[in-house]
């Protein structure tokens, strides 16, 4: 077995195959925060590290790594009783530090009386992100969910009123309150709630453990359980939750792994 034929550099779209059978094809950017799509021969089982990946009827699968994930990972394909293991080498990224002032103090250091609400919010979000369906929409080419200036990027470290906070895990699009938010991919609505930090929040399942989260909205146009199509208006931009101005915060998850929406294969950022 010859190993990988080729691995493209940081922020370059990659597509490579194993030299020996089976031949899983991968599409994506091999860097921290990336989502990678793949296709394996029919009848295969595919494992990313120790996790078995669900496969579509035609052998497609998806996985990703987080902001600070290790750079070496394994992809294992089992076919006809034989295991084929390859090492995937990802590249490290550099992240910006952003200082944000003027945030209401209750969102920087929440009062004790909202601690239980925040805990319930987190549990609710975590539960819906465990969804693994066979919806095929994650394998389509995504589109931007809102139009406007990119005002925040994935991985940046934000300092609110001089106090360091957790890294930012979304792609922020600055737009006025009431501007349309459209579905970047088709899917099913998993959650539509008013949460303490993220305000009016919508989570949509795209299939195979991948979900989109849309935060700080002013209005929902869809309801939990509703099927939606790519490009459909699903909400309106707002300034709810912990914000300093109106914008859409769009996030992508592979279950609990936070990924970078800007690295979705095929996405064109306006």
N, C-alpha and C positions, 0 to 999 in steps of 0.2 A: 504494500500500500504506500503510495507516494506522499500522502498528506495533502494539505491544501494547495491548490494550484496558484492562488493569488489572494492577497488581502489588501484592499485599497486603503489609502491614508485617511486621516481625520477629515470629517465633513465631506467626504466623497462617497457617492452612492456605491454600494458594493453588491456584487453578485458573483458567488464563487461556488465551486462544486468539489466534492471529493474525487480524487483521481480513480479510486476503485469503487465498485458497486458496494452498497447503494449510493446514489448521488443526490443528496438533499441540496436544493438550491436556496440560497439566502439572499434577502433583499433588505437593505437598511444601512445605517451608518454604525460602524463598530467603535462606538465611543460611549462614555458614561452618559446615562440618561436616555439611551436610544431604545427604540422599539424595532425589533427585527422580525420580518415575516419569512416563512420558508415553505418548501414543498418537498416531501419525501416520497419514495416509491410506494405504491399501493401495497398494503399488507405490513408496512413498517410499524414499529413503535419508536417514538422519539423522546429522548430525555435531555433536558437542559440542566446540567449539574445533576442533582438527585431528583428533579421534578419531572414526572412524565407529563408530556404535553398532549392535550386533546387534539385530535386530527379531524379535519373535515373529510367528507366522503371521497375527495380527490387528493387527500394527503397533505393539505395545507395546515400550517401551524404558526404560532406567534409566541414571542417571548421578549423580555427586555431586562435591562439592568438600571439601577438607580444612580443618583447623583454622585455618591461616594463609593460605589461598588468596587470590589477588586477588579483587576484588569485581565485576569486569566480565568477562563471558564471552559467547561467541557460540553460538547454536544455528542450524544450517543444515539446511534440508529441501530435498532435490532431488526433484522430481516432474516427469515428462514433459519432462526436459531443462532445466527451469527451476530456478534456485536462489532460495530465500527465506531471507534471513539476518536474525536478530533478536538484539539485545543483551539479555542477562539481567543485571540489577543485583541483586547479593546484598548483604546487610547484614553488618556486622562484629559480632563478639561480644566480650564481656569475660569473662575467665577468672579463676578463683580461684587463689590460691597456698596450698597446704596443707603444713604442717610435720609430718613423720612421724618420730618418734623410736623407738628400740628395735629398729630393723631390724638383723639380723645383719650384721656388717661385711663378710662374704664376699659378700653380695648388693649392698652399697653400692659397694665396690671389690673386684671378684672377684679371687681369686688367679690368678697367671699360668698355673697348670696347667689352669684351666678355660677359658682364652681360646679354644682351638680348639673346645671343645664348644659354646660360645656362637656361634661363627662357623657351625658346622654347623647348629645350631638355626635360626639366622636364614635360612640358605640354604634349609633344608627348608620353613620357613613361607612364605618368599617364593615358592618354586616352586609350592606348592599353591594359593596365592592368585592365580596366573596363570590358573587354570581359568576358562574361559568355556563354559558349557553352555546348553542350551535348556530347562532345568528352569523351570517357570512359577511357582515358589513365591514369588518375591520380589514378585509382583503381588497376593498375598493380604494380608489384614489381620493383622499380627503380634500375638503375645501375649507377655507377660513370661515369661522362662524360669525365674524363681525368685521366691519370696515372701520379703519381708523389707524392712528399712529400706535406703533408698538411702544408701550410705556414701561414695560417690565418684562424680564426674561427669566427663564428657568435657571435655578441654581444660585441666583444672586442672594447674597446675605443682606438682609435689611436691618437697619438700626433705627428703631422707632423712638423718637424723642431722646436720642442718646443711649438707648438701652438695646443691646444686641438681641435679636430674636432668631427663630429658626429660619433656615433658608427658604426662599420663595420657590415653589414648585410648579408655577404656571406660566402661561404666556398672557400678558396683559395687553388689551387693546383699548386705548382711550377713545371714548365715544360719548355723545350726550345721552342723558336720561331719556329713555323711550326709543333709542335706536334699536333696530331689529337684531335679534340673535337667531341665527339659522343653524340647522343641524349640519355639522361637518361630514357626518356619515349617517347612514340609516341606523335604526335601533329601536329599543324599547325603553320607556321611561321607568327608572327604578326608584327615584326619590324626587320630591318637590316639596321643600320645607324651608322655613325661616330659621336659620341657624345663627348662633351668637356671633361668631367671627366672620362667617362668609355671607351673612344676610340671606336673601332669597336665593336658594341653591337648588340646582337641577342636576341630577345624575342620569346619564343615558348609557345603557348597555349596547355595545357594538358587536359582542360575541367573543367567545374564546378567552374570557377573563379580562377583556379590554373595555374600559368605560371612560366616558368624558364627564367632567364636572364643570358646570358653568356657575360662577359665583357673583355675588353683589348685584343681582338682578332687581328690577323694579316690578316685573310682572311675569307670570307664567302664562303661556298659551297652550300648554299641554298638561296632561295629568298622569299620575302613576298608572302603569300598565298599558299606556297608549303606545301603539307602534307609530314610528315617525320615519319620514323619508329624507334623504339627503337634500339640503337646500330648503327644507320646510322651516317656516318661522316657528320657533319654539318658546321664545321669551323676548324680553326687552331689557336693554342695558339699564343699570341703576347705580346707586351709591349706598347700598345697604350693607350693614356689618362694619368691619374694620376697614375703612377707606378714607382717603383724603380728597377724593373726587370721583366722578362717575367713570366707570370702565367695566369691561368684561375681563374676568380672570378665568381663563380656560385651562383645564388640567386634564392629563391623560394618565390613567393607571392600568397596570397589569396586576389585577387584584390589589394587593397592598403596596406594590412597587410603584413609586412615583416616577413617571417618565416625562420627557420633554416633548410637548406637542409640536414644536418647531422641527423635530427630527422625524416626524411621521413620513414614511416613504411616499414620495410624490406630492407632498404639500407644497404649494406655492404661497408664500407670504406676500401680501399686497404691499 
